[in-house]
Amino acid sequence: MTLKKKNEGFTLVEILIAVTIFVFAVLGLAIGTVSVIRSNQTSHLRASAVNLAQARLEELRAMTSTAFSGLSCPSSTPCSDNAVASGVTFTRQWWITANSPVAGVNRIDVTVNWSDYTGQSLTFTASVPQ
């Protein structure tokens, strides 16, 4: 008498379940990768914004008191310019407030705005003697 052997191998249902589990694992990795790339890009743009703000602060701190008075923007509205770094346009605005926080000191506020996935903004403040 010959015994029939059961067919060896996987059924279609088992293969579909395995493929489904594999697909969900790959999707999870893909979502994680996108998140890491976004975070990296945001950090890179934030570093560019810090450098641009620092550059403007250093330029303004190097000015003499007569150069401050020669700026064309009134104290009620900020001076501004645009700078491009890493393929993104950054808008810099700066305010110079005389006698703040104390008499004989100018306060300089520099704000850098840009858009990546959402609108971003950084503000830096420095004080210089008049």
BELMOGI-V999122 format. One record per helix or strand of 3 or more residues. SS is the DSSP state (h for helix, s for strand). FROM is the first residue (numbers start at 0). LEN is the number of residues. If there is no record, write none. Layout:
BEGIN
SS	FROM	LEN
SS	FROM	LEN
END
This chain:
BEGIN
h	11	51
h	64	5
s	78	7
s	87	10
s	104	11
s	118	11
END
